[in-house]
Amino acid sequence: MTKDYYNTLGVEKTATKEEIKKSYKKLAKKYHPDLNKSKDAPEKFKEINEAAAVLADDEKRTQYDQYGTTADRFGNGFQGFDFSDFMSGTGGGFDFDDIFESFFGGRSPFGSRKTRRRGADLRYDLEITLNEAAISITKHIVVPRLEHCTKCHGSGAESETDIVNCPECNGSGMQRRTQRTPFGIFSTTTTCGKCKGQGKYIKKECQVCDGTGIVKKTRKLEIKVPAGAEEGTNLRVAGEGEAGEKESPSGDLYVVIHVKEHDIFERHGDDIYVKIPIPFTIAALGGEIDVPTLDEKAKLKIPAGTQNNTIFRMKGKGIPYLHGHGVGNENVEVVIEVPKKLSKKQKEILKEFEKESKKKGFLGKIF
């Protein structure tokens, strides 16, 4: 009796491979014996895999569509095939693509699972000063890393003539084996062990890199640190990581910024903060003081009667915005200094000041 594989998977006859794959995964998970404890689950799971194995293969699907069977060209098809190997694992680790690989000899009919191995990413920690963080600067760094061998250009061969088609797989990278079983003839295709699936074989390896195509070197790089960089800012330099496998792209370099503590300034986002001592006379009478900034000194006017710990804002004297336009501010906290030693004349003047304050009731408000 002809089996309706399309009906088994719940797809139309015009279904694409992606639609077949999607339906198969849904049903296989539903009826896998490790996940479904009903009595008919094993048989249903077997039917689902049998249908997917035929419809996922172009040749088998074409013959099935024409004749309603695959037995003529592929032995007895999948009838009687033992799927117990696919039912012995645990549900949590069940990989549906592994079933396809077993059917089609090391590859899924829905696409190859083999990918080129990209080079590793690298991290470099770069320390800068707060003054450097306020401007755009260029730093020179030296990075140890794996690079493609310059002698063989990453091929791993002593010369181009030493690269030949693999004699084991005739350059295909795959080895096909056919086995006759009581259930039919089964063919398996596996990655060639001699060339590791590359299809090429090196007769004589490069003496510099011992056939790996990769050597360890140090690389000098210029790193542009943008104005406004802060602690933890991450700069990505594409392609400056380690070299990948043959004909594979290199990884990236990630430069992590660390900002050293300043002697007098504290950073709060894009603003900077500083404490400046001022004489009692300037606080009382007012005046002008010199204030340090990140680039040069600036003048700050102190109004008469300024109190201790008053904070003045100097607009645009902070750190440039890293992501946008504008500059932060410099916040100046004034701390009134009390002289530790006074001359005789200074004492007399302060005593006169005290008497005058009492007359005006200044001290009386306190006491």
C-alpha positions, 0 to 999 in steps of 0.5 A: 500500500502506497504511503502518503508522506505529504499527509504524514507530515501535514504538508502540501505536495508543493511544500518547500524544503523549509516547510517540510523541515518546519513541519517535521521538527514540530511533529518529531518533537511531539511524537519522540518517545522520550517526550511522548509516552503514549503507546503509538508514539514510536510507530508515529515517530518512525513514520514521520522520519520515514516521510521526512527522509524521502521528501527532503531528498530531491531524487527520492522525492521526484521518484516518489511523486512519479511512482508513489514509491522509492523502492525501485532505486533505493532498495526497499525504501525505509520500510522496516528500518529500525529507528531505535537509534534515534529514540535512545537519547534524552528528550532534552538533548534531542537534535533533529538535524542528527537524524537527517545526518544519519539519513544522508551521510553526514549532512542535512538535506536542508543545508550543510552544517559545516561553517568556516571557522572565523578567527578569534576576537581579541581584547586590549585594555587601554589606559588614558588620562582624564585630560586625554578623554576630553580630546580626540587622541591617537594611541599606538598599541602593540597586540600579540596575535595569530596571523596568516603565514606570509611565506605560504600566504596562509595556504600551509603549503611550501609552494602552490604546486604542493597543493593537489586534489585529495587522492582519497576523495578526488577533491570532493571533500566527502567519501561515499560508502554503500552498504547492502542490508536486509532492509535495502541498500544504504549509502553514507557520505562522510567527511574525508579524513585525509583532507578534513573535507577541504578537497585539497591535500598538501604534499609538502607543508610550509616549513615556517608554519608547519602546514597550519598557515598561521604564525604568532606575531605582534602587530602595531596599531593606531587606535583613535580614541574619541573625545568623551571616552569614559571608563569601559568604552569599547572600541571595535577594530574590525579584522584586527583579531586573530587569523581564521582557518584557511580562507576564513575571515579574521576576528575583531579587536576590542579595545576597552578604555580605562580612565585614570583618576585625576589628581584634583578633578572628579568626573560625573558623567560629562561634568567634572567637579573640583574643590577650590579653597578661597580666603575669607576676605574674598568670600566676604568682599567678593573678587576673582580667582584662578580656577584650573580646567582640563586645558588651561586656567580660567577666571571665576568671579566670586560675589560678595557674601559667598558662603562655604561649600557654594558650587559655581558652574563653569559652562562648557568646561567639562567633557565632550559628549561621546554620542552627540554634540555638546560639552559638559560643565565644570562644577567648582565648590569653594571652601573658605579657608580659616587662617591658622596663624594671625599677625597682631594687626590681623587680630586687631582688625578682626576684633574691630570686625567682631565689635562692629558685628555685635553693634549690627546684631549679627552675632546676637542672631546666633547666640 
